[in-house]
């Protein structure tokens, strides 16, 4: 598989940014080693460009007539190789080359038909959609692998999604613009499209996990048979007699929830790495229930779950991001490497350029809008960590209002997915 052409640009006028992106894409498509006949494009924009979403898609589509299918969404920030754009007008595009029978763009007007054998899927969703987590789980069940990757649109304005398919539009819907709000859209991939994906968490448990022994919907009443509120206050070393200090501590605290079936695996991951694994869902504490000595969290909780109080931690987030990159490289790099591969991987960061020898045609990174460079120590620091750890590869992505991996909807995580050249 050849490298996927990709480009990114920022400019107050979207037309100028689009022109810069097109120039980069055309230049790469003319280079040896890059895909020269792509038909699928991923388009990510910051919310500054959201009001012009239809115009942007129409312009890029006209300038790239060979691209028949488009997918993407909006984020408060977007990402590309070694760079992120926050609070500024920007766009990123990647052109993918797959056999026509190995992918399908889907949306509300072009749903994923039963005739297509979906193995995995890239999903963009609107967090305001009712029961969005259930819809994600339902879609995962329709794939052979049960694996989805993607995220929720994040915008201070329109939470737009891009989904334009060359065919498959539902009759009676008229000509779709390819720009949507609400529901789910994305790209389903067939079994011949090989991906490697990992989830990185950004929170560190404060203490050991506790078993939920009583709960009422999203209110945790007891942990290990003790009052949930008392357990939390004890672990945070605060008291309600000093409400200001207690409130500050609670606001800085989150909960990591684990389904009973995966408790053993999670415990092993925490013991081995000190971090949460992908089976832990991090959620906000949204209130206290003094009358029942309970705590309310932003998710339904059932008896038998395990709950660990946690806090965002820069060092843990950096280490865990480096860990998943190392795991991906280890999975892709054979024990015995050809001279070309060794040479490509040994180049310094300044000399490095995307190279097919890395075994990665392209990558998608979806990170929480609450992460980004500021959380990792400086502008673009998160993407720089990925480049140093994974190598120089074509990459685009966005900063989401929630991250999707497998059948779960996460928070405060990063989901890194690479398309392999195998």
C-alpha positions, 0 to 999 in steps of 0.5 A, spaced: 500 500 500 502 506 498 502 512 502 496 517 503 497 524 501 495 529 506 495 536 507 493 541 513 493 549 513 490 555 517 488 562 514 482 567 516 479 565 509 477 558 508 478 559 500 486 560 501 487 555 506 483 550 501 488 552 496 494 551 500 491 544 502 490 542 494 497 544 492 500 540 498 496 534 496 497 535 488 504 535 490 504 529 494 500 525 489 506 526 483 511 523 488 513 516 488 511 512 493 504 516 494 497 514 492 496 517 485 489 514 484 485 515 491 477 515 491 476 517 498 478 523 502 477 525 510 476 532 511 477 535 518 475 543 520 476 547 526 469 550 528 471 557 525 470 554 518 463 550 520 459 556 517 462 555 510 462 547 511 458 546 505 462 551 500 468 548 503 466 541 501 463 543 494 470 547 492 474 541 494 470 536 491 470 540 484 478 541 485 479 533 486 474 530 481 477 523 482 475 523 489 468 520 489 467 519 497 468 524 503 467 523 510 469 528 516 467 532 521 468 539 525 473 539 532 475 545 536 481 543 534 484 539 528 491 535 528 496 533 523 503 530 523 507 534 528 502 539 529 495 541 532 490 547 530 486 550 536 482 556 536 484 558 529 481 557 522 484 551 519 483 544 515 486 538 514 485 533 509 487 526 507 486 522 501 485 514 501 486 509 496 482 502 497 479 498 492 472 500 491 469 494 494 473 495 501 469 501 503 462 504 504 461 512 506 455 512 510 450 517 513 443 518 515 441 519 507 446 513 505 445 508 510 450 502 511 446 496 507 446 489 509 450 487 503 456 490 505 461 486 509 463 491 514 469 489 518 471 496 522 468 503 521 471 510 522 465 513 526 463 521 526 457 522 531 453 528 534 453 528 541 446 531 542 443 525 538 439 521 543 442 515 546 448 516 542 452 511 546 447 506 544 447 507 537 455 506 537 454 500 540 449 497 535 453 499 529 459 496 532 455 489 533 454 490 525 461 489 524 465 483 524 470 485 528 466 489 533 471 495 532 469 502 531 474 508 532 472 516 531 469 521 535 464 526 537 463 532 533 466 538 537 464 545 535 462 552 539 457 553 533 454 547 528 456 540 530 457 538 522 459 532 519 461 530 512 459 524 508 458 524 501 458 517 497 458 516 490 452 512 490 447 509 495 443 515 497 436 513 499 431 514 494 426 520 496 431 524 500 433 528 494 441 530 492 444 531 499 449 536 500 454 531 504 454 536 510 449 533 516 448 535 523 445 529 528 446 522 528 452 518 525 456 518 519 463 515 517 466 510 513 465 502 514 471 498 511 472 491 509 476 485 511 482 487 506 483 494 510 488 492 515 488 497 521 491 497 528 488 501 533 490 503 541 486 507 546 490 512 551 488 514 557 489 521 560 487 519 568 491 516 573 487 512 579 488 516 586 487 509 590 485 502 588 478 500 585 472 499 589 466 495 588 459 498 587 454 495 592 448 499 591 446 504 585 440 508 583 441 510 575 447 514 575 448 515 583 453 511 586 450 510 593 455 505 596 462 502 595 464 496 598 458 496 602 460 503 605 457 510 603 460 512 597 460 520 599 464 518 605 469 513 601 470 519 596 472 524 601 476 519 605 480 518 599 481 526 597 483 527 604 477 533 605 471 534 609 464 537 608 466 541 614 471 545 609 466 546 603 470 550 599 476 545 599 472 539 598 469 542 592 475 544 589 478 537 590 471 534 587 471 538 581 478 536 580 476 528 580 473 524 575 471 516 576 473 510 572 468 505 571 469 498 569 464 493 567 464 486 571 466 482 566 473 486 565 475 487 572 480 482 572 483 485 565 483 492 568 486 490 575 492 487 571 493 493 566 493 498 572 498 493 576 503 493 570 503 500 567 500 504 573 494 507 568 487 505 566 487 500 560 481 501 554 476 497 558 475 503 563 470 509 562 472 515 565 466 520 567 465 526 570 462 527 577 456 531 576 453 532 583 453 530 590 447 527 594 448 528 601 441 525 603 443 518 601 451 520 602 451 518 594 455 521 588 452 522 581 456 521 575 455 522 568 453 515 566 449 509 568 452 505 574 450 498 576 451 494 582 457 489 580 461 495 577 468 497 579 469 505 580 476 508 581 477 515 583 482 519 578 485 525 576 488 528 570 495 527 570 500 530 565 506 525 566 501 519 566 498 521 559 505 522 556 507 516 558 501 512 556 501 515 549 508 513 548 506 506 550 501 505 545 505 508 539 511 503 541 505 497 541 503 499 534 510 500 532 512 493 535 506 490 532 508 492 525 515 492 525 518 485 523 524 482 528 528 481 521 528 488 517 530 489 510 536 494 509 531 499 506 526 499 513 532 500 517 535 506 514 528 509 513 527 508 521 534 510 523 533 517 520 533 523 525 527 527 526 529 533 522 531 528 516 525 523 517 519 523 511 513 519 511 516 512 508 512 506 506 518 502 509 514 504 516 508 499 514 503 505 515 500 508 509 496 513 514 494 514 521 487 518 524 488 521 531 482 523 535 483 526 542 479 529 547 478 537 546 480 537 554 487 534 552 491 537 546 498 541 547 496 545 553 495 539 557 502 536 554 506 542 556 506 546 550 503 547 543 502 541 538 506 537 544 501 531 543 502 530 536 510 531 537 510 525 542 506 521 536 511 523 531 517 522 535 514 515 538 511 512 531 515 516 526 513 521 521 507 518 518 501 521 514 496 523 519 490 527 520 485 527 526 481 532 530 479 534 538 473 531 539 467 532 545 468 524 546 472 519 543 470 512 540 473 506 540 470 499 540 463 499 542 465 505 547 464 512 548 470 515 552 472 521 555 479 524 556 482 519 551 486 519 545 484 514 539 490 512 535 489 508 528 493 506 523 492 503 516 498 498 515 501 497 508 500 490 509 
